[in-house]
Amino acid sequence: MGYYEVAQVCLDGHMITNRYNRNLELRKRFCDKCGAETIHQCRSCNTPIQGKYIVEGAVVLGSGPGSPPSYCHNCGKSYPWTERRLETARYLIEEADELNEEKEELVSSLPDLVNDTPRTASAAARLRKALSKVGEHTALALKEIFIEIASETAKKLLFPGI
């Protein structure tokens, strides 16, 4: 029926190409947006990163490169860009003076925002509450992180208008 093409992504999560095998001219050793090294397979299990889904004979108009996956479909390990964003979110939460006793619980629920789990709704509610307490810059930074890596369920709960 169809298959996934291989994606090439920089370690910071910028999609280089979602058709690594078909578009050799788009391959890059380093990202032109941030200078980070690029990869096209999971660093844990060496499975190719899933890119564009190809159906022979089908033409799709107007589809962009898309977002890279957060986790490897073969081994379940998070990709470097997911880890880096979660690490940044943890740092922002830890540094937010407005958050006190909820810091630890919020940090521990971050993975539930990236995956659809039974705890995703409560994690999203926790983050929404935290966003209303922290300063504007911290809230914007956290929002940008989770627009990129949150699961579809978490995005709908966190940012209904997006």
C-alpha positions as CSV (number, residue, x, y, z in Angstrom):
1,M,0.0,0.0,0.0
2,G,2.5,2.7,1.2
3,Y,5.6,3.2,3.1
4,Y,7.5,5.8,5.2
5,E,10.3,7.6,3.5
6,V,13.3,8.4,5.8
7,A,13.6,11.8,7.5
8,Q,16.7,13.7,8.2
9,V,16.5,15.9,11.3
10,C,19.0,18.0,13.2
11,L,19.6,17.3,16.8
12,D,17.6,20.4,17.7
13,G,14.6,19.1,15.8
14,H,14.7,21.1,12.5
15,M,13.4,18.9,9.7
16,I,16.0,18.9,7.0
17,T,14.1,16.6,4.6
18,N,11.3,14.1,5.0
19,R,12.4,12.3,1.8
20,Y,16.0,11.4,2.5
21,N,16.3,8.5,0.0
22,R,14.5,10.4,-2.8
23,N,16.0,13.9,-2.5
24,L,19.7,13.3,-2.1
25,E,20.4,17.0,-2.9
26,L,18.5,18.1,0.2
27,R,20.7,16.1,2.6
28,K,22.9,18.1,4.9
29,R,25.5,17.2,7.4
30,F,24.7,20.2,9.6
31,C,21.5,22.2,10.0
32,D,21.5,25.5,8.2
33,K,19.2,27.0,10.8
34,C,21.2,26.2,14.0
35,G,24.4,24.5,13.0
36,A,23.5,21.2,14.8
37,E,24.5,17.8,13.4
38,T,21.9,15.9,11.5
39,I,20.7,12.3,11.8
40,H,18.5,10.1,9.8
41,Q,18.3,7.1,12.1
42,C,17.6,6.5,15.8
43,R,20.8,6.7,17.9
44,S,19.6,3.9,20.1
45,C,18.6,1.2,17.6
46,N,19.7,2.6,14.2
47,T,16.2,2.4,12.7
48,P,15.5,5.0,10.1
49,I,13.5,8.0,11.3
50,Q,10.0,8.0,9.7
51,G,9.5,10.8,7.3
52,K,6.8,11.4,4.7
53,Y,4.3,8.6,4.1
54,I,4.5,7.6,0.4
55,V,1.6,6.0,-1.5
56,E,2.8,5.2,-5.1
57,G,0.7,7.0,-7.6
58,A,-0.9,9.4,-5.1
59,V,-0.1,13.1,-5.4
60,V,-0.4,15.4,-2.4
61,L,-0.4,19.1,-3.0
62,G,0.8,21.6,-0.5
63,S,2.2,19.3,2.1
64,G,5.2,20.8,3.9
65,P,8.0,19.0,5.5
66,G,6.0,18.4,8.7
67,S,7.3,17.9,12.2
68,P,9.7,15.2,13.2
69,P,8.5,12.4,15.4
70,S,9.2,12.7,19.1
71,Y,10.0,9.0,19.7
72,C,11.4,6.2,17.7
73,H,8.7,3.9,16.4
74,N,10.9,0.9,16.8
75,C,12.5,1.1,20.3
76,G,10.4,3.9,21.9
77,K,13.4,6.0,22.9
78,S,13.0,9.8,22.6
79,Y,14.9,11.5,19.9
80,P,17.5,14.1,20.9
81,W,15.3,17.1,20.0
82,T,12.5,15.8,22.3
83,E,15.0,15.3,25.1
84,R,16.4,18.8,24.6
85,R,13.0,20.4,24.6
86,L,11.9,18.5,27.7
87,E,15.2,19.5,29.4
88,T,14.6,23.2,28.5
89,A,11.0,22.9,29.9
90,R,12.3,21.4,33.1
91,Y,14.9,24.2,33.4
92,L,12.2,26.9,32.8
93,I,9.9,25.4,35.4
94,E,12.7,25.0,38.0
95,E,13.7,28.6,37.5
96,A,10.2,30.0,37.7
97,D,10.0,31.7,41.1
98,E,6.2,31.9,40.8
99,L,5.9,28.1,41.1
100,N,6.5,26.6,44.4
101,E,5.3,23.2,45.6
102,E,3.9,22.3,42.1
103,K,7.3,22.4,40.5
104,E,8.2,18.7,41.2
105,E,4.8,17.4,40.1
106,L,4.8,19.5,37.0
107,V,8.2,18.4,36.0
108,S,7.3,14.7,36.6
109,S,4.2,15.1,34.3
110,L,6.1,16.6,31.3
111,P,6.4,13.2,29.5
112,D,2.6,12.8,29.7
113,L,2.3,16.0,27.6
114,V,4.4,14.4,24.8
115,N,2.6,11.1,24.8
116,D,-1.1,10.3,24.8
117,T,-1.5,8.5,28.2
118,P,-4.3,8.3,30.7
119,R,-2.5,11.1,32.5
120,T,-2.3,13.5,29.6
121,A,-5.4,15.5,30.5
122,S,-4.3,16.1,34.1
123,A,-0.7,17.0,32.9
124,A,-2.2,19.5,30.5
125,A,-4.4,21.0,33.2
126,R,-1.3,21.3,35.5
127,L,0.7,23.1,32.8
128,R,-2.2,25.4,31.9
129,K,-2.4,26.4,35.6
130,A,1.4,26.9,35.7
131,L,1.3,29.1,32.5
132,S,-1.1,31.4,34.2
133,K,1.2,31.9,37.2
134,V,4.6,32.4,35.5
135,G,5.9,35.5,33.8
136,E,5.1,36.3,30.2
137,H,8.5,35.3,28.8
138,T,8.5,31.9,30.6
139,A,5.0,31.2,29.5
140,L,5.8,32.0,25.9
141,A,8.9,29.8,26.0
142,L,7.0,26.9,27.4
143,K,4.2,27.4,24.9
144,E,6.7,27.3,22.0
145,I,8.2,24.1,23.4
146,F,4.9,22.3,23.7
147,I,3.5,23.5,20.4
148,E,6.5,21.5,18.9
149,I,6.5,18.3,20.9
150,A,3.1,17.9,22.7
151,S,0.8,15.1,21.7
152,E,-2.2,16.1,19.6
153,T,-4.5,15.5,22.7
154,A,-2.3,17.7,24.9
155,K,-2.1,20.4,22.2
156,K,-5.9,20.5,22.0
157,L,-6.2,20.8,25.8
158,L,-3.4,23.4,26.1
159,F,-4.0,25.6,23.1
160,P,-7.6,25.1,21.9
161,G,-7.4,27.8,19.2
162,I,-4.3,26.4,17.5
